[in-house]
């Protein structure tokens, strides 16, 4: 689908003019044109990217094929930006959708195969606020990029809540069969987020350096703010990843502590029962003729008292050593 906005004299002039007139509008002095291609057909791609704007074949190839890494490419008549917006599916898994922007002297062409709420909202807002002044296509590009970066924040907040919830479960009670898959899944999503944010941050930094002829000086502070926001997202993702590792270490320490506590209990039981076992084993031998104490009138009582005193003595010793 093709959506286009036309500005003349920095003010909104027309919405969705006939596609055949876009080439002429582009050549008008003082005209500003934004054309958005949303899940376009092959005919629409060829008509807009090739026939109307005459973009470089390599730029068109990068546009229609998936580019896994964000980047910026300079051509004679435009700048080509490849960026990625984040979305979540029904299972809250991290996915990215590519957005291609062609920024020229007096035009912006945006291309995306999946629906992009940020672009749709900007198009709707700009078409309804006809009094707003727009002085360059870099303003359109920044508005899209800013909305795209804002789209990362709810997803990052969802990841933060999941990581903190997992940390709370580790402190309370969680099985290893549940913990390990969740840690692996969250770490994978955070790693993918950092891998896609880091190059986009590099792109924003390049745009903010003032060396690009398609980015006006007045827009440089906005580009720097964009780079800082991406930096904060990357830092938060790294912090959440470290928090997952900490939660895993806490789980291991807690498991080891519980295992050691169990071993201490078993050891204490063994130590406390040792006098009784020793005396019972000693007098359980079948040497009746050579063990005169077995024939004593109070032999059983003496053995029982000895076992009891031995147990109490071991208990007092272990309490003094703070083993109990």
C-alpha positions, 0 to 999 in steps of 0.5 A: 500500500502506498501512502503519501504526504505532500507539503508546500511552503512547509505546510501540509498540502495533499494526502495521497495524490495520484502516484503518477504525479509523485515524480513531478511533485518531487521536482517542485521547488519548495515541495516536500514529499513523504511516501510510505510503502507498507507491505507493497506489491512488486509493482508498487516497489518497482514503480516507487523505488525505481521508476519514481525516485530512481534509487540505486539498485543496491539500495533497492536490493537491501530494501526488499531483502532482510538486512539483519544489522542496522546500517546507514549508506550514502548515495548521490541523491539520498541516504539509506537507513536500515533500522529495526523496530521491536515487537512481541508475539503472543508468547511475548518473544522478542522479534524485530521488523525492519524499517528502511528510510530513504532521506533525500533533499526534499523527500522521505521514502519509508519501506516496511513489510510488516505493519508499523504502528509508529509510522501509522500514528505519525502519518495520521497525526501529520495528515490531521495537523495541517497547520504544523510546519515541517521544514525537512525530511530529516524531521520526519525521519527523526519522528519515526526513529524516536517512536521506534526507540520508544517502542523498545521501552515497554518490551524492556519493561516486560523483560525487567518484570520477568527478571525481577519475578524470577529473582523473587521466585529464586529467593522463595522456591523454584525448581531447577526444571523451571528455572533453567529454561526461563533463564536461557530464554530471557538471556537469549532475548536480552542478547538479541536486544543488545545485538540489535540496539548496539548497531542502531546506536552507532547509526544514531551516533553517526547521524549526530556528528554533523557530517551527513548532508541530509541531516540539518544542524538543527536536528543534531541535538535530537539525534544525540538524544536518540543515541543516548536513549539507545545507550540507556536501553543497551545499558539496561539490557546488560544490567538485566542480563547480569541480574539473571546471572546473579539469580542463577548464582543465588539459586546454586548457593541456596541449593548448596546451602540446603544440601549442606544443611541436610548433611549437617542434620544427618551427621548430627543424628549419626553423632548423637546415636553413636554412643547408643550404637557403640554400647548396643553393638558392644554388648550385643556380642555373643561372649556370654561366659567372658563378659561377666557384666552381662550377668550383673543385676543392674547391667542393663540399667548401667548400659542404658545410663551410659548410652544416655550420658554419652548421647548427652555429652555428644549433644553438649559438645556439638552445642559448644562447637555450634554445630547444632 
